[in-house]
């Protein structure tokens, strides 16, 4: 009978492309992963890895076996879900991923609620951006993730995942009080032409959202400052530098030197909880969804 741990190692190499990447995901050393595959080669009497330059490549037989291993691992997860469901209690390990803002503004109360209500559940949290979180949940590295998409920048979801909306988060323009625009009751995209913007780095979902918010109005934002963390953006605004479009959730207090001005139409993002559909019956998943919805209903966005 084929060893499940060795099949998992082969499947990880096939999924992530290198022994090193597979080892990082599995929490092993590259040497340990190589040893697992070497044992699988002896077990199957088949060559699975071939040297290619400085790296390795999977043989055709390895690719076939890795595909079957994926199906086996899926069945194992279904069996684990069935057993946990039969016990009727949220137990075991639950790995949750979340982007930074929700990790700060939503997840502390979620984790506290899960620990209090389900003491047998081992809850883990990883900060991760939405596109990478979606991939991690689909691959089984995370059990659940909190992600978001904007009205004009939807986040694709694989067919293997389910999602539920948990919170709507509105963004406002944060602008130094020294800027005359800070005295307006609200701002429209055309009002902000010529301003020097802060944004997250190019390629991020928030970068795309900012650009798409202004282009329909014929405004190309001048992206002068590429800053990933909103608190750092606010620190620059405090010194009279730039303008930024920042969501309310997890924003924290805004210094007196900075004014939050609403936009029309109001840019809104929706937060979702996502998980693998085949794990929907798992008590740990349903327990987490219940607590997330409880916490989201009580969250007061920044004023």
Secondary structure, 3 states (H helix, E strand, C coil): CCCHHHHHHHHHHHHHCCHHHHHHHHCCCHHHHHHHHHHHHHHHCCCCEEEECCEEEECHHHHHHHHHHHHHHHHHHHHHHHHHHHHCCCCEEEEEEECHHHHHHCHHHHHHHHHHHCCCEEEEEEECCHHHHHHHHHHCCCCEEEEEEECCECCCCCCCEEEEEEEEEEEEEEEECCCHHHHCCEECHHHHCCCEEEECCCCCHHHHHHHHHHHCCCCCCEEEEECCCHHHHHHHHHCCCCEEEEECCCCCCCCCCEEEEEECCCCEEEEEEEEEHHHCCCHHHHHHHHHHHHHHHHCCCCC
